[in-house]
Amino acid sequence: MNRARFCAYPQSPYHQPAYTQPPPYVSPSPFPSYSQPAPTVKRKLERKYSKIDDDYNNFEQVTDALARAGLESSNLIVGVDFTKSNEWTGARSFQRRSLHDIEVDRNPYEEAIFVGPVMSYCQSHIKRKNREAVNHPDRWLTREEINHSLKRERKRHEGTTVSREEKKTKQSLEKGTKQREIERDMADFREAMTTSQGIRSE
């Protein structure tokens, strides 16, 4: 029976250093890492535009506040959301009334902002025209309604608005004057005819 012989080779006299594997290469990602949340940027409102107080008692106080807020030269207001006044400061506004409170006496806000009287008239006009539209929060005035209201309000402030009764009275007076002029002309014509007939008969 043969036995396998194992030969032991002599080791090399030169020392071979141990090979160390380099760390794996990681390529930089073009996209930012989302492991950490991005820093939040807080927007800070300027104080002079953020709030106008709601505790004025007369027209002068409101105009001074608007001037301090830089709104004294505002000649155009595109839209006013009157429905929010009840949500925010309706219970604490001028004498516990909301900004769109429609009454005979206007509050200082309506006196200070020229669109206030116009809006008051528009709201009452629309209320008579269509109550459901006024109660709807998304109801916007049309351009024709605003222009009509501005013209009427301007005339009313200038004192040139004539009521329907005054117009009817004026029309009736003009009609009566024209009727009297016609009757006077007819009388003059009859008199002239009578005179001409008398001259002919002679």
KEKE-465264 format. One line per field, with one value per residue: residue in one letter; x, y, z of N, C-alpha, C, CB in turn; residue number from 1. Coordinates in steps of 0.05 Angstrom, whole numbers. Atoms other than C-alpha are relative to their C-alpha. Glycine has a CB too. Layout:
% KEKE-465264
r c(A,...) .
nxx c(X,...) .
nyy c(Y,...) .
nzz c(Z,...) .
caxx c(X,...) .
cayy c(Y,...) .
cazz c(Z,...) .
cxx c(X,...) .
cyy c(Y,...) .
czz c(Z,...) .
cbxx c(X,...) .
cbyy c(Y,...) .
cbzz c(Z,...) .
k c(NUM,...) .
This chain:
% KEKE-465264
r c(M,N,R,A,R,F,C,A,Y,P,Q,S,P,Y,H,Q,P,A,Y,T,Q,P,P,P,Y,V,S,P,S,P,F,P,S,Y,S,Q,P,A,P,T,V,K,R,K,L,E,R,K,Y,S,K,I,D,D,D,Y,N,N,F,E,Q,V,T,D,A,L,A,R,A,G,L,E,S,S,N,L,I,V,G,V,D,F,T,K,S,N,E,W,T,G,A,R,S,F,Q,R,R,S,L,H,D,I,E,V,D,R,N,P,Y,E,E,A,I,F,V,G,P,V,M,S,Y,C,Q,S,H,I,K,R,K,N,R,E,A,V,N,H,P,D,R,W,L,T,R,E,E,I,N,H,S,L,K,R,E,R,K,R,H,E,G,T,T,V,S,R,E,E,K,K,T,K,Q,S,L,E,K,G,T,K,Q,R,E,I,E,R,D,M,A,D,F,R,E,A,M,T,T,S,Q,G,I,R,S,E) .
nxx c(17,-16,9,-7,-21,3,-26,2,-19,-11,11,-18,-13,9,25,21,19,28,15,24,19,8,29,15,3,27,2,18,26,8,24,-5,10,24,1,6,19,-11,6,25,-4,24,5,8,15,-6,21,18,20,12,24,10,16,29,11,3,26,8,-11,-28,-16,-3,-17,-28,-10,-5,-24,-23,-4,-7,23,15,1,13,24,14,2,10,20,2,14,15,9,-20,1,14,-17,-24,5,28,11,-16,-4,11,25,9,12,-20,-7,20,26,13,19,1,-25,-23,-21,-24,-14,14,-5,-28,-5,21,16,20,27,8,6,26,22,1,11,28,12,0,18,27,1,-3,-9,-18,-27,-13,-7,-21,-26,-17,13,-16,14,-8,-11,22,12,-18,-1,25,1,-19,12,22,-11,-13,21,13,-18,0,26,14,18,28,17,22,22,-8,1,28,10,-12,12,28,-1,-7,23,20,-9,4,29,9,-11,17,26,-3,-4,26,17,-10,7,28,4,-10,20,24,-6,-2,27,13,-10,11,28,3) .
nyy c(-24,-24,-23,-25,-15,-29,-14,-27,-18,-21,-27,-19,-17,-28,-5,-12,-15,7,-18,-12,-9,-28,-4,-4,-27,-9,-23,-21,-1,-27,-9,-4,20,-7,12,-22,-20,-25,-21,-15,-29,-13,-26,-20,-22,-27,-7,-22,11,24,-3,-26,4,0,-14,-28,-12,-22,0,-9,21,20,-10,-1,28,7,-14,13,26,-4,5,-24,-5,22,-10,22,25,19,18,-1,24,-8,23,6,-18,13,22,-9,-21,-9,-6,-20,-23,-26,2,27,3,8,-21,-3,-5,-20,-16,-28,-13,16,1,-14,14,-8,-28,-3,13,-11,21,9,-8,13,28,0,-3,23,22,-3,3,29,14,-3,13,29,5,24,-8,-15,19,18,-13,-3,-19,-23,-20,-3,-26,-19,-9,-18,-25,-13,-9,-22,-24,-9,-10,-26,-20,-4,-17,-27,-12,-2,22,-8,23,6,-18,-26,3,0,-27,-17,7,-10,-29,-5,7,-21,-24,4,0,-28,-14,8,-13,-28,-2,4,-23,-21,7,-5,-29,-11,8,-16,-27,0,3,-26,-19,8,-5,-28) .
nzz c(0,2,-15,13,-14,2,-1,-11,14,-18,4,13,-19,2,-15,17,-17,3,18,-13,21,-4,-4,25,10,0,17,-11,12,10,-13,-28,-19,-14,-26,-19,11,8,-19,7,1,-10,12,-20,11,-11,-20,9,18,-10,-15,-7,-23,4,-24,6,-7,18,27,0,-10,21,21,-10,0,28,8,-12,13,27,18,5,29,14,13,12,-15,19,-13,-29,-10,-24,-15,-20,-23,-22,-11,-14,-20,1,-26,-14,18,-9,-15,3,27,20,19,21,-13,16,-14,10,-9,8,-21,9,22,25,6,7,26,17,12,-19,7,25,-6,-15,20,18,-15,-3,27,7,-18,12,26,-3,-27,-1,9,-21,-22,10,-6,23,19,7,15,27,6,6,-25,-13,14,-5,-28,-2,12,-17,-25,5,4,-26,-16,12,-3,25,4,-1,-7,19,-4,12,29,9,-3,21,26,1,4,28,17,-3,13,29,6,-2,24,23,-3,6,29,13,-5,18,28,3,0,25,20,-4,10,30,11,-3,20,26,1,4) .
caxx c(0,30,27,25,86,80,138,147,176,222,195,223,275,243,187,123,81,8,-38,-90,-152,-167,-234,-288,-294,-358,-376,-407,-482,-508,-572,-573,-582,-651,-631,-633,-690,-676,-672,-739,-740,-789,-820,-826,-879,-864,-901,-928,-964,-983,-1037,-1079,-1111,-1186,-1200,-1213,-1270,-1269,-1250,-1184,-1157,-1170,-1138,-1076,-1070,-1076,-1022,-975,-986,-969,-1039,-1057,-1043,-1083,-1135,-1157,-1181,-1189,-1226,-1249,-1267,-1321,-1339,-1274,-1290,-1339,-1289,-1231,-1255,-1330,-1344,-1289,-1294,-1323,-1379,-1385,-1404,-1370,-1338,-1394,-1449,-1499,-1534,-1551,-1491,-1425,-1370,-1300,-1274,-1327,-1313,-1237,-1237,-1274,-1297,-1337,-1398,-1397,-1394,-1451,-1494,-1474,-1490,-1558,-1572,-1553,-1592,-1655,-1638,-1617,-1613,-1580,-1522,-1508,-1508,-1460,-1388,-1358,-1403,-1362,-1388,-1387,-1350,-1415,-1444,-1381,-1378,-1452,-1444,-1383,-1419,-1480,-1439,-1398,-1461,-1491,-1430,-1432,-1505,-1528,-1567,-1641,-1691,-1747,-1799,-1760,-1753,-1828,-1844,-1796,-1825,-1896,-1878,-1844,-1904,-1951,-1908,-1908,-1983,-1994,-1948,-1989,-2054,-2027,-2004,-2072,-2107,-2062,-2077,-2152,-2148,-2108,-2159,-2217,-2183,-2168,-2241,-2266,-2222,-2247,-2320,-2312) .
cayy c(0,65,124,194,234,307,351,414,470,517,587,645,684,750,779,792,849,836,866,915,929,1004,1032,1032,1095,1134,1183,1250,1252,1309,1312,1339,1292,1292,1259,1326,1375,1438,1501,1537,1609,1651,1709,1770,1820,1894,1922,1983,1938,1881,1912,1975,1982,1977,2026,2092,2139,2193,2208,2243,2184,2137,2182,2192,2116,2106,2159,2126,2059,2090,2085,2158,2158,2096,2117,2048,1988,1928,1882,1885,1820,1845,1774,1769,1827,1786,1728,1770,1833,1835,1832,1881,1931,2001,2001,1925,1933,1901,1941,1926,1946,1984,2040,2113,2137,2113,2090,2122,2068,2083,2157,2148,2100,2132,2065,2054,2096,2065,1995,2012,2035,1976,1926,1956,1960,1887,1866,1895,1864,1795,1775,1708,1741,1787,1729,1689,1702,1696,1750,1802,1867,1874,1931,1962,1962,1994,2047,2062,2067,2112,2160,2162,2171,2227,2263,2253,2284,2342,2354,2343,2280,2290,2243,2210,2254,2317,2291,2277,2346,2379,2340,2357,2430,2429,2394,2445,2502,2473,2463,2535,2559,2519,2546,2617,2607,2580,2639,2687,2649,2652,2726,2739,2699,2737,2803,2784,2762,2828,2867,2826,2835,2910) .
cazz c(0,-22,22,-3,13,28,13,52,9,45,55,16,52,27,70,32,62,74,22,50,8,-2,20,-33,-75,-64,-119,-97,-110,-153,-111,-40,18,49,113,149,141,104,146,149,128,167,131,174,158,165,224,188,137,182,224,233,300,309,365,330,348,295,223,240,279,221,169,213,221,146,135,184,149,82,53,47,-28,-44,-94,-117,-78,-123,-75,-3,32,79,100,140,186,225,231,255,291,282,356,374,317,319,371,363,289,229,174,125,173,130,166,156,198,170,217,214,168,116,123,116,57,-1,-27,37,18,-52,-24,24,-34,-77,-22,-9,-84,-94,-33,-64,-130,-107,-34,-47,-83,-24,26,-18,6,-63,-94,-130,-158,-233,-266,-290,-219,-191,-245,-236,-161,-167,-213,-169,-106,-138,-160,-91,-58,-107,-93,-164,-154,-169,-137,-176,-144,-163,-234,-239,-211,-259,-318,-299,-293,-360,-390,-360,-385,-455,-452,-430,-486,-536,-509,-512,-583,-602,-570,-608,-672,-660,-644,-707,-749,-718,-733,-805,-816,-788,-835,-894,-876,-874) .
cxx c(18,-12,9,21,-5,27,-5,20,10,-12,21,14,-9,-28,-21,-20,-29,-15,-25,-18,-8,-30,-15,-4,-30,-1,-20,-27,-7,-25,6,-12,-24,-2,-6,-19,13,-7,-24,6,-26,-3,-11,-14,9,-24,-19,-21,-15,-26,-6,-20,-30,-15,-3,-28,-9,16,30,19,5,19,29,12,6,25,25,6,8,-22,-15,-2,-13,-27,-17,1,-13,-22,2,-16,-14,-9,20,-2,-14,17,22,-7,-28,-10,15,4,-16,-28,-13,-15,22,4,-20,-27,-13,-21,1,26,23,20,26,14,-13,5,29,5,-23,-17,-22,-28,-9,-7,-27,-23,-2,-12,-30,-15,-2,-19,-29,-3,1,11,19,28,15,9,22,27,17,-12,18,-17,11,11,-22,-13,18,1,-26,-1,19,-11,-22,10,14,-21,-14,17,1,-26,-16,-19,-29,-16,-21,-23,6,-1,-29,-12,10,-13,-28,-1,7,-23,-22,8,-3,-29,-11,11,-16,-27,2,4,-26,-19,9,-8,-30,-6,8,-20,-25,4,1,-28,-16,8,-12,-29,-6,6) .
cyy c(24,22,25,15,30,13,28,18,20,27,18,17,30,3,13,15,-8,21,10,11,29,3,5,29,7,26,21,1,28,11,3,-22,10,-12,20,19,26,22,16,30,13,27,19,23,27,9,21,-10,-23,5,30,-4,5,14,30,10,22,-2,7,-22,-21,10,2,-28,-10,13,-13,-27,3,-3,25,6,-22,10,-22,-24,-20,-18,2,-24,7,-24,-7,18,-12,-22,11,19,9,7,22,25,24,-3,-27,-4,-9,22,3,4,23,14,28,14,-19,1,13,-14,6,29,3,-11,8,-21,-9,8,-14,-28,-2,2,-25,-24,3,-3,-30,-15,3,-16,-31,-6,-23,8,15,-19,-19,13,5,20,24,19,1,28,21,10,19,27,16,12,24,26,11,12,27,22,6,18,29,14,3,-23,9,-25,-4,20,28,-1,1,28,18,-6,10,30,8,-6,21,26,-2,2,29,16,-7,14,30,5,-4,24,23,-5,6,30,12,-8,17,28,1,-3,26,20,-7,7,30,8) .
czz c(0,17,-14,17,-5,3,11,-13,20,-6,-11,21,-1,13,-19,18,-6,-16,14,-22,6,4,-26,-6,-1,-16,13,-15,-9,15,30,17,15,28,22,-12,-7,20,-9,1,8,-12,22,-13,12,17,-12,-20,11,14,3,22,-6,23,-4,6,-19,-27,0,9,-22,-22,9,0,-28,-11,11,-13,-30,-20,-7,-29,-16,-11,-13,18,-18,12,30,9,26,17,22,25,23,12,18,23,0,27,15,-17,11,11,-5,-27,-19,-20,-22,11,-16,17,-11,8,-7,23,-11,-23,-27,-7,-10,-28,-19,-12,19,-7,-26,5,16,-19,-17,15,3,-26,-8,18,-10,-25,3,27,2,-8,22,22,-9,5,-24,-20,-4,-17,-29,-5,-5,26,15,-13,5,28,4,-11,17,26,-4,-4,27,18,-11,2,-25,-5,3,5,-21,3,-11,-30,-10,3,-22,-27,-2,-3,-28,-19,2,-13,-30,-8,1,-24,-25,0,-7,-30,-15,4,-17,-29,-5,-2,-27,-23,2,-11,-30,-12,3,-20,-27,-3,-4,-29) .
cbxx c(-19,2,12,-25,28,-20,13,4,-14,31,-11,-15,30,-2,5,-15,3,-14,-7,7,-26,9,-5,-28,13,-11,-10,13,-21,-6,-23,-11,22,-24,27,26,-23,-10,24,-22,7,1,-20,25,-30,5,13,17,14,19,2,-13,8,-10,17,8,1,4,-15,3,-12,-27,-9,1,-20,-24,-2,-5,-25,22,-19,13,28,-5,7,11,-15,22,5,-12,19,-25,-3,28,-12,-26,12,19,19,-17,1,27,-8,-1,-19,-18,-13,-10,27,1,3,-14,7,-24,-2,13,5,19,-1,-30,-4,18,2,12,17,7,-1,23,22,-1,5,28,14,-7,16,28,2,-6,23,18,-24,-11,-2,-19,-24,-4,15,5,-28,26,2,-23,19,-22,-5,28,4,-23,7,27,-11,-19,20,17,-21,-6,28,8,3,20,6,-9,-12,-9,-6,27,13,-16,8,30,1,-15,20,25,-10,-5,30,12,-16,10,29,-3,-12,24,21,-14,1,31,7,-16,15,28,-7,-8,27,19,-14,4,31,4,-15,18) .
cbyy c(0,9,-1,18,-8,10,1,1,14,1,12,17,-1,8,18,-22,30,-3,-14,22,-18,18,23,-14,5,5,-7,28,-11,0,-21,27,-9,-8,-14,14,5,8,19,-7,9,2,-2,10,-4,20,10,22,-8,-14,-13,15,19,-29,-6,6,10,27,20,24,-13,-8,28,11,-19,6,29,-4,-16,-18,-20,23,4,-24,20,-7,4,-18,-29,27,-24,16,-24,1,27,-12,-15,14,23,-21,-26,-11,-6,19,23,-8,26,-26,-7,-25,7,-13,1,15,5,11,-29,3,-31,-5,17,-13,-31,17,-23,11,30,2,-12,23,25,-8,-2,28,16,-12,12,30,9,-13,-5,-22,18,21,-15,-7,-17,-26,9,-8,28,-6,-2,-13,-25,-12,-4,-19,-23,-7,-7,-23,-20,-3,-10,-26,-12,-2,27,1,-23,15,3,-28,3,8,-26,-19,11,-4,-30,-8,13,-16,-28,5,5,-26,-17,13,-7,-31,-4,11,-20,-26,9,3,-29,-13,13,-11,-29,1,10,-22,-23,10,0,-30,-10,16) .
cbzz c(24,-29,29,-3,-10,22,-28,31,-24,-1,26,-21,-4,-30,25,-16,-5,28,-27,20,0,-24,19,2,-27,29,-28,0,20,-29,-4,9,19,-17,7,9,19,-28,4,20,-29,31,-23,16,4,-23,25,-13,-26,19,28,-25,23,-3,24,-29,28,13,-17,18,25,-11,-9,28,13,-18,8,30,2,-7,13,15,-11,19,-22,-28,27,-11,-8,10,4,-8,-18,-12,-8,-10,-23,-19,-6,-12,17,7,-29,-24,-8,23,-9,-14,-12,-18,30,-25,31,12,30,-26,9,23,5,2,25,20,3,-22,-8,27,-4,-20,16,21,-17,-9,28,12,-21,2,29,-5,-18,-23,18,-18,-25,12,9,-30,20,-13,11,-16,13,-20,-24,-17,17,1,-30,-5,19,-14,-28,6,12,-26,-20,14,1,-30,13,-23,20,-26,28,3,30,10,-9,17,28,-1,-4,26,20,-8,8,30,7,-9,20,26,-4,-1,28,16,-10,11,30,3,-6,23,23,-7,3,29,12,-9,15,28,0,-4,25,19) .
k c(1,2,3,4,5,6,7,8,9,10,11,12,13,14,15,16,17,18,19,20,21,22,23,24,25,26,27,28,29,30,31,32,33,34,35,36,37,38,39,40,41,42,43,44,45,46,47,48,49,50,51,52,53,54,55,56,57,58,59,60,61,62,63,64,65,66,67,68,69,70,71,72,73,74,75,76,77,78,79,80,81,82,83,84,85,86,87,88,89,90,91,92,93,94,95,96,97,98,99,100,101,102,103,104,105,106,107,108,109,110,111,112,113,114,115,116,117,118,119,120,121,122,123,124,125,126,127,128,129,130,131,132,133,134,135,136,137,138,139,140,141,142,143,144,145,146,147,148,149,150,151,152,153,154,155,156,157,158,159,160,161,162,163,164,165,166,167,168,169,170,171,172,173,174,175,176,177,178,179,180,181,182,183,184,185,186,187,188,189,190,191,192,193,194,195,196,197,198,199,200,201,202) .
